[in-house]
Amino acid sequence: MLEKLGTEKRNEKSMDLDERTTFEILSLMNEEDRRVPEAIQKQLNEISMLVDQTIEGIKNGGRLIYVGAGTSGRLGVLDAAECPPTFGVDSSLVVGLIAGGEKAFIHAVEGAEDSLTLGEEDLKSIKLNKNDVVVGIAASGRTPYVIGALQYAKQVGAVTGSIACNESAPISREAKYPIEVATESEVLTGSTRLKAGTAQKLVLNMISTATMIGLGKVYKNLMVDLQPTNKKLRKRSQKIIMEATGVDETTASNKLEEANGTVKVAIVMILADCNQNEAKEKLEEANGFVKHAIQE
């Protein structure tokens, strides 16, 4: 039952929430939020295993697919949308599916999350295959849309993971790699966009970032596959090249131009003292890892 879930219980510390000053409310929220990373820490082994499987799946031609409803679905869509500009991947590599479709990102679509078949239909629409990794996201851990999606993913043979904010969650039983971050009661009863949402966002950050590192999208701690699609990102790209190689701004700018705006290629051109075509070849031989390309 919903009322028995930790995320739905009333928080004893906030019983007088409507009587507190603004500062007192914010202080309590901040105090509760600090507990989230501690809860995540207990799940690092599970998160690590899921990331390793995601890296392997993508290397085999698969995708990372997030499935959720409401806030959970929006967080999945958000994380997926950030991957192309940050890591230079195609928008089809990390996919966010939300119950009710794109319009549900802004406006609630009533009843969409209650369907066991809609999740399956959405996965069929993107031609789910056995190399894909499907991660179901639900704060309650019991959303039918997510359960249906995970059940179908298992039938297809795809790797399955889940993120819930309650223990012994139904979606955990449908996932090979279940992650349960027990965030417990919210300051505002049942408002899982708060601690639960924060926990989901942090875990999604971990999954996508660690996966991309494992795919060679990072050199040291620099996002070398960044796409310089606007003035701010072009400046950031130049700075990344400068940090990675020690050259001045003018040289970084020129090399970025020679590399047709590809940060990773510009870095290899400088560190391996080669031209654009040679840098591309080195990176291809090194499976996209800058550290291996410059060693070779």
Backbone as CSV, one residue per row, in Angstrom:
resi,resn,N_x,N_y,N_z,CA_x,CA_y,CA_z,C_x,C_y,C_z
1,MET,0.838,-1.205,0.000,0.000,0.000,0.000,0.868,1.249,0.000
2,LEU,0.377,2.287,-0.686,1.135,3.530,-0.845,1.510,4.158,0.483
3,GLU,0.574,4.145,1.430,0.814,4.824,2.711,1.897,4.159,3.556
4,LYS,2.269,2.915,3.195,3.300,2.210,3.950,4.709,2.497,3.435
5,LEU,4.809,3.161,2.290,6.109,3.473,1.706,6.829,4.548,2.507
6,GLY,8.138,4.391,2.630,8.924,5.389,3.368,8.794,6.776,2.794
7,THR,8.713,6.864,1.457,8.606,8.175,0.804,7.252,8.838,1.015
8,GLU,6.277,8.089,1.499,4.932,8.631,1.700,4.632,8.954,3.169
9,LYS,5.493,8.526,4.066,5.248,8.765,5.488,5.445,10.235,5.848
10,ARG,4.818,10.645,6.949,4.985,12.021,7.415,6.305,12.147,8.166
11,ASN,6.980,13.231,7.920,8.270,13.494,8.562,8.026,14.145,9.928
12,GLU,8.486,13.471,10.968,8.252,13.970,12.327,8.884,15.340,12.557
13,LYS,9.931,15.639,11.831,10.635,16.910,12.020,9.887,18.099,11.413
14,SER,8.942,17.827,10.538,8.281,18.935,9.829,6.788,19.032,10.100
15,MET,6.329,18.490,11.209,4.907,18.529,11.541,4.368,19.959,11.650
16,ASP,5.246,20.895,12.010,4.821,22.293,12.156,5.347,23.142,10.997
17,LEU,5.465,22.545,9.831,6.087,23.200,8.681,5.443,24.541,8.343
18,ASP,4.113,24.601,8.410,3.410,25.829,8.037,3.503,26.921,9.108
19,GLU,4.116,26.609,10.240,4.255,27.594,11.306,5.687,28.137,11.402
20,ARG,6.589,27.592,10.592,7.993,27.984,10.666,8.280,29.224,9.827
21,THR,9.386,29.875,10.161,9.844,31.002,9.351,10.473,30.454,8.077
22,THR,10.638,31.312,7.095,11.261,30.899,5.836,12.637,30.297,6.090
23,PHE,13.421,30.942,6.933,14.773,30.454,7.212,14.730,29.077,7.868
24,GLU,13.784,28.872,8.767,13.661,27.586,9.449,13.254,26.478,8.471
25,ILE,12.379,26.809,7.527,11.961,25.847,6.507,13.159,25.433,5.650
26,LEU,13.905,26.448,5.216,15.065,26.175,4.363,16.135,25.385,5.107
27,SER,16.311,25.697,6.362,17.307,24.979,7.170,16.938,23.505,7.307
28,LEU,15.660,23.233,7.513,15.206,21.853,7.644,15.357,21.104,6.325
29,MET,14.998,21.769,5.232,15.150,21.140,3.920,16.610,20.809,3.643
30,ASN,17.479,21.738,3.968,18.914,21.532,3.762,19.433,20.371,4.615
31,GLU,18.938,20.305,5.847,19.335,19.230,6.752,18.905,17.870,6.207
32,GLU,17.693,17.796,5.684,17.191,16.549,5.125,17.922,16.171,3.836
33,ASP,18.217,17.167,3.006,18.913,16.908,1.740,20.298,16.314,1.959
34,ARG,20.929,16.668,3.060,22.281,16.169,3.333,22.297,14.651,3.545
35,ARG,21.145,14.082,3.820,21.069,12.636,4.052,21.067,11.842,2.752
36,VAL,20.787,12.514,1.638,20.656,11.820,0.360,21.963,11.149,-0.092
37,PRO,23.099,11.869,-0.108,24.341,11.207,-0.538,24.712,10.007,0.327
38,GLU,24.371,10.062,1.609,24.658,8.924,2.495,23.855,7.694,2.076
39,ALA,22.616,7.930,1.671,21.772,6.810,1.222,22.299,6.243,-0.093
40,ILE,22.798,7.106,-0.966,23.336,6.664,-2.256,24.607,5.842,-2.058
41,GLN,25.415,6.252,-1.088,26.685,5.563,-0.849,26.487,4.067,-0.619
42,LYS,25.385,3.725,0.006,25.100,2.316,0.307,24.795,1.508,-0.955
43,GLN,24.554,2.219,-2.056,24.167,1.551,-3.302,25.256,1.625,-4.383
44,LEU,26.453,2.040,-4.013,27.503,2.231,-5.006,27.882,0.953,-5.737
45,ASN,27.866,-0.176,-5.054,28.188,-1.442,-5.723,27.184,-1.747,-6.831
46,GLU,25.909,-1.561,-6.534,24.868,-1.826,-7.518,24.980,-0.858,-8.697
47,ILE,25.235,0.416,-8.391,25.375,1.420,-9.449,26.571,1.077,-10.328
48,SER,27.667,0.671,-9.709,28.879,0.313,-10.440,28.635,-0.844,-11.403
49,MET,27.938,-1.867,-10.943,27.661,-3.012,-11.803,26.789,-2.610,-12.994
50,LEU,25.817,-1.748,-12.748,24.946,-1.297,-13.833,25.740,-0.478,-14.855
51,VAL,26.629,0.378,-14.378,27.454,1.178,-15.283,28.329,0.282,-16.151
52,ASP,28.964,-0.710,-15.549,29.819,-1.621,-16.308,29.035,-2.329,-17.409
53,GLN,27.818,-2.730,-17.094,26.973,-3.390,-18.091,26.547,-2.415,-19.186
54,THR,26.340,-1.155,-18.803,25.948,-0.143,-19.785,27.084,0.142,-20.759
55,ILE,28.291,0.243,-20.247,29.463,0.448,-21.108,29.578,-0.701,-22.104
56,GLU,29.438,-1.915,-21.605,29.552,-3.104,-22.460,28.446,-3.122,-23.506
57,GLY,27.236,-2.775,-23.080,26.105,-2.765,-24.006,26.289,-1.769,-25.132
58,ILE,26.741,-0.571,-24.791,26.947,0.459,-25.810,28.084,0.080,-26.754
59,LYS,29.126,-0.534,-26.234,30.228,-0.991,-27.092,29.735,-2.020,-28.108
60,ASN,28.694,-2.750,-27.729,28.122,-3.761,-28.624,27.018,-3.204,-29.511
61,GLY,26.893,-1.871,-29.524,25.906,-1.240,-30.393,24.584,-0.921,-29.738
62,GLY,24.507,-1.067,-28.435,23.268,-0.800,-27.725,23.112,0.645,-27.296
63,ARG,22.043,0.900,-26.560,21.725,2.244,-26.070,21.428,2.199,-24.581
64,LEU,21.486,3.351,-23.959,21.048,3.516,-22.573,19.673,4.162,-22.626
65,ILE,18.678,3.483,-22.062,17.299,3.965,-22.152,16.710,4.116,-20.757
66,TYR,16.295,5.340,-20.435,15.637,5.614,-19.162,14.127,5.573,-19.365
67,VAL,13.423,4.980,-18.407,11.969,4.892,-18.481,11.379,5.334,-17.148
68,GLY,10.476,6.310,-17.176,9.866,6.773,-15.933,8.602,7.566,-16.182
69,ALA,7.936,7.936,-15.103,6.714,8.737,-15.183,6.853,9.937,-14.255
70,GLY,6.167,11.024,-14.571,6.202,12.208,-13.716,7.601,12.748,-13.523
71,THR,7.915,13.118,-12.277,9.244,13.663,-11.967,10.348,12.695,-12.361
72,SER,10.172,11.415,-12.095,11.172,10.405,-12.429,11.436,10.379,-13.932
73,GLY,10.365,10.415,-14.718,10.517,10.422,-16.166,11.198,11.681,-16.662
74,ARG,10.844,12.818,-16.062,11.457,14.087,-16.480,12.949,14.101,-16.202
75,LEU,13.342,13.540,-15.072,14.759,13.484,-14.731,15.519,12.597,-15.710
76,GLY,14.900,11.502,-16.146,15.517,10.640,-17.140,15.680,11.346,-18.470
77,VAL,14.646,12.047,-18.893,14.696,12.802,-20.147,15.766,13.889,-20.066
78,LEU,15.842,14.553,-18.922,16.837,15.614,-18.726,18.253,15.069,-18.845
79,ASP,18.525,13.953,-18.184,19.868,13.376,-18.228,20.224,12.947,-19.644
80,ALA,19.265,12.363,-20.335,19.499,11.936,-21.718,19.788,13.131,-22.621
81,ALA,19.040,14.216,-22.414,19.199,15.400,-23.266,20.549,16.082,-23.079
82,GLU,21.156,15.913,-21.908,22.438,16.561,-21.633,23.629,15.810,-22.227
83,CYS,23.431,14.558,-22.605,24.563,13.753,-23.086,25.129,14.193,-24.439
84,PRO,24.305,14.519,-25.442,24.882,14.941,-26.723,25.782,16.178,-26.638
85,PRO,25.352,17.274,-26.009,26.247,18.437,-25.958,27.465,18.236,-25.065
86,THR,27.320,17.439,-24.013,28.417,17.231,-23.069,29.441,16.236,-23.577
87,PHE,28.960,15.155,-24.204,29.861,14.068,-24.580,29.962,13.822,-26.081
88,GLY,29.278,14.636,-26.871,29.381,14.513,-28.316,28.772,13.249,-28.888
89,VAL,27.831,12.652,-28.182,27.191,11.435,-28.685,25.923,11.785,-29.452
90,ASP,25.476,10.866,-30.277,24.234,11.064,-31.011,23.059,11.037,-30.035
91,SER,22.026,11.772,-30.352,20.864,11.862,-29.454,20.137,10.530,-29.306
92,SER,20.441,9.571,-30.168,19.794,8.263,-30.085,20.518,7.312,-29.129
93,LEU,21.702,7.701,-28.631,22.478,6.800,-27.786,21.938,6.714,-26.360
94,VAL,21.527,7.845,-25.806,20.910,7.883,-24.478,19.503,8.432,-24.659
95,VAL,18.514,7.617,-24.332,17.119,7.946,-24.621,16.321,8.059,-23.326
96,GLY,15.485,9.063,-23.235,14.596,9.208,-22.093,13.152,9.024,-22.516
97,LEU,12.470,8.041,-21.949,11.053,7.808,-22.238,10.230,8.182,-21.010
98,ILE,9.189,8.965,-21.222,8.330,9.390,-20.115,6.890,9.004,-20.420
99,ALA,6.198,8.473,-19.434,4.800,8.066,-19.617,3.968,9.255,-20.098
100,GLY,3.296,9.084,-21.227,2.502,10.163,-21.786,3.201,10.908,-22.905
101,GLY,4.462,10.546,-23.164,5.180,11.177,-24.269,5.770,12.540,-23.934
102,GLU,6.310,13.209,-24.952,7.021,14.469,-24.756,6.180,15.538,-24.055
103,LYS,4.883,15.584,-24.346,4.033,16.612,-23.741,3.969,16.453,-22.222
104,ALA,4.238,15.237,-21.732,4.189,14.982,-20.289,5.373,15.615,-19.563
105,PHE,6.368,16.071,-20.319,7.516,16.718,-19.687,7.092,18.046,-19.049
106,ILE,6.114,18.695,-19.644,5.649,20.000,-19.136,4.305,19.884,-18.426
107,HIS,3.409,19.098,-18.976,2.068,18.963,-18.400,1.799,17.497,-18.025
108,ALA,1.216,17.294,-16.866,0.898,15.931,-16.423,-0.107,15.290,-17.374
109,VAL,0.145,14.034,-17.738,-0.791,13.272,-18.566,-1.449,12.249,-17.649
110,GLU,-2.667,12.524,-17.277,-3.350,11.703,-16.283,-3.507,10.251,-16.735
111,GLY,-3.172,9.336,-15.853,-3.388,7.917,-16.109,-2.301,7.217,-16.890
112,ALA,-1.391,7.975,-17.512,-0.362,7.349,-18.365,0.533,6.410,-17.558
113,GLU,0.855,6.798,-16.329,1.773,5.986,-15.533,1.124,4.714,-15.004
114,ASP,-0.200,4.643,-15.072,-0.922,3.488,-14.525,-1.032,2.334,-15.511
115,SER,-0.524,2.527,-16.717,-0.647,1.496,-17.741,0.544,0.545,-17.736
116,LEU,0.289,-0.752,-17.635,1.333,-1.766,-17.693,1.816,-1.995,-19.120
117,THR,0.982,-1.654,-20.099,1.317,-1.929,-21.497,1.970,-0.748,-22.206
118,LEU,1.764,0.464,-21.694,2.290,1.656,-22.375,3.812,1.678,-22.401
119,GLY,4.442,1.218,-21.319,5.901,1.177,-21.286,6.437,0.232,-22.346
120,GLU,5.789,-0.910,-22.475,6.178,-1.883,-23.509,6.011,-1.280,-24.898
121,GLU,4.895,-0.601,-25.115,4.634,0.011,-26.422,5.687,1.065,-26.759
122,ASP,6.079,1.863,-25.755,7.082,2.898,-25.998,8.441,2.289,-26.340
123,LEU,8.784,1.181,-25.711,10.053,0.508,-26.020,9.992,-0.137,-27.403
124,LYS,8.852,-0.670,-27.757,8.697,-1.256,-29.094,8.834,-0.180,-30.162
125,SER,8.348,1.020,-29.853,8.380,2.112,-30.833,9.801,2.561,-31.165
126,ILE,10.743,2.312,-30.245,12.142,2.667,-30.523,12.970,1.412,-30.841
127,LYS,12.252,0.313,-31.108,12.886,-0.952,-31.520,13.943,-1.435,-30.523
128,LEU,13.511,-1.650,-29.303,14.395,-2.163,-28.262,15.046,-3.464,-28.709
129,ASN,16.348,-3.617,-28.415,17.028,-4.868,-28.760,17.873,-5.348,-27.587
130,LYS,18.439,-6.534,-27.711,19.126,-7.192,-26.603,20.411,-6.496,-26.169
131,ASN,20.952,-5.608,-26.999,22.168,-4.886,-26.618,21.879,-3.624,-25.814
132,ASP,20.609,-3.252,-25.730,20.219,-2.045,-25.004,20.214,-2.274,-23.493
133,VAL,20.304,-1.170,-22.770,20.205,-1.198,-21.306,19.009,-0.331,-20.917
134,VAL,18.051,-0.909,-20.245,16.839,-0.179,-19.836,16.874,0.047,-18.328
135,VAL,16.783,1.317,-17.933,16.787,1.673,-16.515,15.427,2.273,-16.151
136,GLY,14.679,1.561,-15.340,13.381,2.048,-14.891,13.543,2.937,-13.666
137,ILE,12.876,4.075,-13.666,13.012,5.055,-12.577,11.637,5.308,-11.953
138,ALA,11.532,5.104,-10.650,10.268,5.370,-9.957,10.558,5.573,-8.477
139,ALA,10.242,6.733,-7.960,10.497,7.017,-6.548,9.784,6.008,-5.661
140,SER,8.523,5.741,-5.965,7.749,4.778,-5.173,8.261,3.356,-5.383
141,GLY,8.775,3.111,-6.596,9.239,1.773,-6.930,8.130,0.860,-7.391
142,ARG,6.957,1.431,-7.666,5.805,0.575,-7.992,5.016,1.057,-9.212
143,THR,5.549,1.979,-9.991,4.823,2.557,-11.127,4.578,1.507,-12.227
144,PRO,3.328,1.234,-12.574,3.002,0.219,-13.582,3.687,0.455,-14.929
145,TYR,3.749,1.690,-15.372,4.401,2.020,-16.656,5.839,1.505,-16.674
146,VAL,6.536,1.697,-15.578,7.936,1.274,-15.480,8.036,-0.247,-15.364
147,ILE,7.164,-0.834,-14.555,7.159,-2.291,-14.395,6.930,-2.975,-15.744
148,GLY,5.961,-2.490,-16.490,5.662,-3.064,-17.805,6.842,-2.953,-18.759
149,ALA,7.518,-1.809,-18.706,8.680,-1.593,-19.566,9.802,-2.570,-19.224
150,LEU,10.074,-2.742,-17.937,11.140,-3.645,-17.512,10.807,-5.100,-17.850
151,GLN,9.550,-5.464,-17.701,9.144,-6.839,-18.035,9.362,-7.118,-19.518
152,TYR,9.031,-6.159,-20.354,9.244,-6.328,-21.793,10.736,-6.362,-22.119
153,ALA,11.515,-5.500,-21.452,12.961,-5.466,-21.688,13.590,-6.818,-21.377
154,LYS,13.109,-7.459,-20.323,13.621,-8.792,-19.974,13.276,-9.819,-21.053
155,GLN,12.080,-9.709,-21.612,11.668,-10.625,-22.670,12.579,-10.499,-23.887
156,VAL,12.972,-9.275,-24.182,13.825,-9.006,-25.340,15.254,-9.472,-25.084
157,GLY,15.636,-9.524,-23.800,16.994,-9.919,-23.445,17.910,-8.749,-23.165
158,ALA,17.318,-7.558,-23.043,18.114,-6.365,-22.735,18.531,-6.379,-21.265
159,VAL,19.616,-5.679,-20.961,20.038,-5.516,-19.569,19.040,-4.592,-18.876
160,THR,18.660,-4.927,-17.653,17.687,-4.109,-16.933,18.251,-3.591,-15.609
161,GLY,17.974,-2.328,-15.334,18.337,-1.714,-14.069,17.162,-0.910,-13.560
162,SER,17.181,-0.543,-12.299,16.082,0.251,-11.756,16.593,1.188,-10.669
163,ILE,15.886,2.299,-10.499,16.193,3.263,-9.442,14.908,3.543,-8.672
164,ALA,14.859,3.103,-7.432,13.705,3.347,-6.570,14.179,4.034,-5.295
165,CYS,13.265,4.686,-4.618,13.613,5.377,-3.371,12.958,4.735,-2.161
166,ASN,12.529,3.501,-2.346,12.004,2.681,-1.263,12.631,1.299,-1.346
167,GLU,12.745,0.636,-0.214,13.305,-0.707,-0.188,12.249,-1.743,-0.588
168,SER,12.715,-2.885,-1.069,11.835,-3.974,-1.502,10.808,-3.488,-2.528
169,ALA,11.274,-2.671,-3.465,10.399,-2.077,-4.477,10.022,-3.103,-5.547
170,PRO,8.777,-3.079,-6.018,8.355,-3.994,-7.086,9.224,-3.887,-8.344
171,ILE,9.681,-2.677,-8.696,10.505,-2.558,-9.903,11.868,-3.238,-9.709
172,SER,12.297,-3.364,-8.464,13.568,-4.035,-8.196,13.497,-5.510,-8.584
173,ARG,12.312,-6.091,-8.433,12.131,-7.506,-8.767,12.168,-7.734,-10.279
174,GLU,11.979,-6.667,-11.032,11.972,-6.771,-12.493,13.328,-6.419,-13.099
175,ALA,14.286,-5.990,-12.281,15.577,-5.528,-12.785,16.722,-6.430,-12.348
176,LYS,17.656,-6.664,-13.232,18.835,-7.460,-12.880,19.754,-6.665,-11.965
177,TYR,19.758,-5.333,-12.157,20.618,-4.462,-11.349,19.755,-3.401,-10.651
178,PRO,19.110,-3.780,-9.538,18.240,-2.840,-8.822,19.024,-1.906,-7.905
179,ILE,18.654,-0.649,-7.924,19.259,0.361,-7.049,18.140,0.923,-6.178
180,GLU,18.274,0.762,-4.867,17.249,1.260,-3.942,17.875,2.275,-2.992
181,VAL,17.592,3.545,-3.245,18.098,4.632,-2.396,16.970,5.048,-1.465
182,ALA,17.007,4.565,-0.247,15.917,4.806,0.712,16.020,6.217,1.290
183,THR,15.305,7.147,0.679,15.363,8.552,1.108,14.388,8.863,2.241
184,GLU,13.492,7.934,2.514,12.534,8.080,3.623,11.591,9.280,3.423
185,SER,10.971,9.738,4.509,9.896,10.733,4.413,10.399,12.107,3.967
186,GLU,9.568,12.786,3.203,9.895,14.117,2.701,9.468,15.192,3.705
187,VAL,10.118,16.347,3.632,9.726,17.484,4.476,8.265,17.839,4.204
188,LEU,7.896,17.832,2.933,6.507,18.019,2.528,5.976,16.642,2.152
189,THR,5.089,16.110,2.959,4.675,14.710,2.859,4.296,14.284,1.441
190,GLY,4.982,13.234,0.958,4.660,12.662,-0.344,5.203,13.411,-1.548
191,SER,5.882,14.542,-1.324,6.408,15.322,-2.442,7.760,14.770,-2.859
192,THR,7.737,13.717,-3.653,8.971,13.005,-3.996,9.828,13.724,-5.035
193,ARG,9.450,14.921,-5.426,10.342,15.735,-6.257,11.464,16.324,-5.403
194,LEU,11.350,16.157,-4.070,12.342,16.720,-3.151,13.500,15.733,-2.963
195,LYS,13.631,15.094,-1.822,14.771,14.198,-1.575,14.839,13.051,-2.583
196,ALA,13.715,12.456,-2.871,13.704,11.330,-3.812,14.173,11.788,-5.191
197,GLY,13.675,12.945,-5.618,14.086,13.477,-6.913,15.569,13.806,-6.943
198,THR,16.059,14.355,-5.836,17.486,14.670,-5.740,18.322,13.403,-5.830
199,ALA,17.888,12.363,-5.141,18.601,11.088,-5.173,18.637,10.517,-6.587
200,GLN,17.497,10.549,-7.271,17.437,10.032,-8.638,18.364,10.826,-9.560
201,LYS,18.356,12.136,-9.408,19.223,12.981,-10.246,20.691,12.652,-10.015
202,LEU,21.086,12.470,-8.770,22.479,12.155,-8.462,22.885,10.798,-9.035
203,VAL,22.007,9.826,-8.928,22.320,8.499,-9.460,22.399,8.534,-10.984
204,LEU,21.491,9.259,-11.618,21.530,9.396,-13.073,22.817,10.089,-13.514
205,ASN,23.246,11.110,-12.755,24.528,11.766,-13.036,25.652,10.743,-13.048
206,MET,25.630,9.877,-12.038,26.672,8.846,-11.920,26.648,7.892,-13.104
207,ILE,25.464,7.404,-13.438,25.351,6.406,-14.503,25.840,6.960,-15.835
208,SER,25.324,8.107,-16.237,25.695,8.642,-17.553,27.147,9.101,-17.594
209,THR,27.609,9.778,-16.548,28.978,10.290,-16.543,30.005,9.160,-16.508
210,ALA,29.820,8.202,-15.603,30.764,7.090,-15.504,30.754,6.238,-16.769
211,THR,29.584,6.098,-17.389,29.495,5.359,-18.649,30.306,6.052,-19.733
212,MET,30.152,7.358,-19.846,30.862,8.093,-20.890,32.373,8.098,-20.652
213,ILE,32.773,8.114,-19.401,34.208,7.997,-19.096,34.721,6.651,-19.596
214,GLY,33.931,5.610,-19.363,34.303,4.267,-19.790,34.302,4.084,-21.294
215,LEU,33.700,5.031,-22.010,33.657,4.973,-23.470,34.683,5.895,-24.118
216,GLY,35.548,6.512,-23.289,36.608,7.351,-23.832,36.207,8.785,-24.116
217,LYS,35.121,9.234,-23.518,34.639,10.593,-23.760,35.308,11.628,-22.859
218,VAL,36.228,11.162,-22.011,36.892,12.054,-21.045,38.393,11.802,-21.082
219,TYR,39.187,12.878,-21.019,40.642,12.775,-20.889,41.027,13.452,-19.585
220,LYS,41.651,12.698,-18.695,41.892,13.154,-17.321,40.533,13.499,-16.714
221,ASN,40.262,14.766,-16.397,38.913,15.119,-15.940,38.282,16.168,-16.853
222,LEU,38.645,16.107,-18.131,38.171,17.077,-19.119,37.193,16.421,-20.098
223,MET,36.084,17.112,-20.401,35.094,16.554,-21.334,35.505,16.888,-22.765
224,VAL,36.379,16.023,-23.294,37.038,16.306,-24.568,36.183,16.033,-25.798
225,ASP,34.973,15.524,-25.622,34.062,15.364,-26.751,32.958,16.423,-26.727
226,LEU,33.192,17.472,-25.949,32.251,18.601,-25.897,32.023,19.152,-27.302
227,GLN,30.779,19.503,-27.603,30.452,20.076,-28.902,30.360,21.599,-28.801
228,PRO,31.269,22.345,-29.451,31.263,23.818,-29.359,30.186,24.439,-30.243
229,THR,28.939,24.300,-29.826,27.812,24.726,-30.654,27.402,26.188,-30.456
230,ASN,28.012,26.868,-29.497,27.731,28.293,-29.321,28.988,28.992,-28.806
231,LYS,28.914,30.294,-28.641,30.085,31.082,-28.257,30.655,30.632,-26.914
232,LYS,29.777,30.389,-25.935,30.228,29.960,-24.609,30.958,28.627,-24.685
233,LEU,30.372,27.679,-25.434,30.973,26.350,-25.523,32.256,26.354,-26.355
234,ARG,32.361,27.289,-27.305,33.608,27.399,-28.059,34.727,27.870,-27.133
235,LYS,34.409,28.834,-26.279,35.400,29.311,-25.303,35.792,28.186,-24.351
236,ARG,34.806,27.425,-23.920,35.082,26.306,-23.024,35.953,25.267,-23.736
237,SER,35.678,25.044,-25.011,36.472,24.091,-25.793,37.930,24.524,-25.867
238,GLN,38.139,25.807,-26.104,39.507,26.344,-26.147,40.204,26.148,-24.801
239,LYS,39.455,26.407,-23.733,40.025,26.264,-22.397,40.395,24.802,-22.115
240,ILE,39.558,23.873,-22.564,39.847,22.456,-22.380,41.137,22.079,-23.110
241,ILE,41.285,22.569,-24.329,42.500,22.287,-25.102,43.722,22.859,-24.392
242,MET,43.591,24.065,-23.867,44.691,24.703,-23.142,45.059,23.903,-21.893
243,GLU,44.042,23.457,-21.155,44.277,22.692,-19.930,44.938,21.345,-20.240
244,ALA,44.522,20.716,-21.325,45.017,19.385,-21.667,46.433,19.408,-22.232
245,THR,46.794,20.517,-22.880,48.061,20.535,-23.610,49.067,21.578,-23.132
246,GLY,48.582,22.612,-22.430,49.481,23.664,-21.963,49.753,24.749,-22.979
247,VAL,49.055,24.725,-24.132,49.265,25.771,-25.137,48.515,27.043,-24.761
248,ASP,48.822,28.145,-25.462,48.140,29.414,-25.192,46.800,29.468,-25.926
249,GLU,46.041,30.521,-25.658,44.692,30.623,-26.211,44.686,30.692,-27.733
250,THR,45.639,31.419,-28.306,45.704,31.552,-29.764,45.954,30.202,-30.427
251,THR,46.907,29.454,-29.886,47.215,28.136,-30.431,46.022,27.201,-30.294
252,ALA,45.381,27.255,-29.132,44.201,26.415,-28.905,43.107,26.725,-29.915
253,SER,42.887,28.010,-30.153,41.859,28.442,-31.102,42.187,27.975,-32.518
254,ASN,43.452,28.122,-32.905,43.874,27.712,-34.250,43.743,26.206,-34.453
255,LYS,44.161,25.441,-33.446,44.090,23.995,-33.555,42.640,23.509,-33.583
256,LEU,41.793,24.179,-32.825,40.372,23.828,-32.839,39.793,24.065,-34.230
257,GLU,40.241,25.134,-34.863,39.803,25.446,-36.225,40.303,24.378,-37.194
258,GLU,41.565,23.999,-37.061,42.153,22.979,-37.930,41.456,21.633,-37.757
259,ALA,41.004,21.395,-36.538,40.330,20.120,-36.230,38.842,20.164,-36.532
260,ASN,38.405,21.218,-37.224,36.987,21.379,-37.575,36.074,21.366,-36.352
261,GLY,36.575,21.972,-35.260,35.759,22.106,-34.061,35.725,20.881,-33.171
262,THR,36.552,19.883,-33.476,36.572,18.667,-32.660,37.677,18.762,-31.615
263,VAL,37.283,18.959,-30.376,38.230,19.181,-29.281,39.219,18.036,-29.152
264,LYS,38.717,16.822,-29.169,39.552,15.643,-28.977,40.645,15.549,-30.045
265,VAL,40.276,15.820,-31.282,41.243,15.772,-32.378,42.308,16.852,-32.198
266,ALA,41.886,18.043,-31.801,42.829,19.148,-31.591,43.850,18.791,-30.514
267,ILE,43.397,18.161,-29.448,44.297,17.772,-28.356,45.332,16.757,-28.832
268,VAL,44.899,15.763,-29.574,45.821,14.741,-30.071,46.794,15.344,-31.080
269,MET,46.318,16.277,-31.903,47.204,16.950,-32.854,48.367,17.622,-32.135
270,ILE,48.054,18.231,-31.000,49.083,18.951,-30.245,49.983,17.984,-29.487
271,LEU,49.387,17.079,-28.721,50.174,16.194,-27.859,50.955,15.139,-28.638
272,ALA,50.433,14.730,-29.784,51.136,13.727,-30.598,51.888,14.371,-31.752
273,ASP,51.813,15.692,-31.845,52.510,16.459,-32.884,52.225,15.875,-34.270
274,CYS,50.946,15.877,-34.629,50.546,15.298,-35.915,49.470,16.155,-36.559
275,ASN,49.097,15.824,-37.781,48.050,16.582,-38.457,46.671,16.016,-38.135
276,GLN,45.664,16.635,-38.700,44.290,16.256,-38.384,43.986,14.801,-38.743
277,ASN,44.349,14.384,-39.943,44.062,13.016,-40.377,44.784,11.988,-39.508
278,GLU,46.028,12.280,-39.155,46.783,11.364,-38.305,46.159,11.269,-36.916
279,ALA,45.703,12.412,-36.410,45.054,12.431,-35.096,43.787,11.591,-35.112
280,LYS,43.009,11.710,-36.173,41.783,10.925,-36.296,42.092,9.430,-36.330
281,GLU,43.137,9.074,-37.074,43.531,7.666,-37.169,43.970,7.122,-35.808
282,LYS,44.746,7.930,-35.087,45.219,7.515,-33.770,44.044,7.300,-32.823
283,LEU,43.081,8.199,-32.880,41.910,8.084,-32.011,41.059,6.873,-32.384
284,GLU,40.936,6.609,-33.659,40.170,5.450,-34.096,40.822,4.151,-33.622
285,GLU,42.139,4.097,-33.734,42.877,2.910,-33.289,42.798,2.740,-31.769
286,ALA,42.647,3.873,-31.068,42.591,3.855,-29.603,41.159,3.813,-29.080
287,ASN,40.195,3.543,-29.980,38.769,3.473,-29.599,38.289,4.756,-28.926
288,GLY,38.857,5.884,-29.333,38.402,7.174,-28.847,39.067,7.670,-27.589
289,PHE,39.962,6.879,-27.004,40.637,7.281,-25.769,41.858,8.132,-26.087
290,VAL,41.837,9.377,-25.657,42.962,10.291,-25.914,44.251,9.742,-25.303
291,LYS,44.174,9.245,-24.086,45.403,8.774,-23.398,46.087,7.666,-24.176
292,HIS,45.313,6.795,-24.839,45.908,5.728,-25.626,46.412,6.250,-26.968
293,ALA,45.660,7.193,-27.538,46.045,7.758,-28.832,47.381,8.462,-28.768
294,ILE,47.640,9.187,-27.691,48.910,9.929,-27.611,50.062,9.017,-27.202
295,GLN,49.747,7.920,-26.534,50.798,6.954,-26.174,51.281,6.231,-27.417
296,GLU,50.340,5.912,-28.310,50.704,5.212,-29.533,51.475,6.124,-30.471
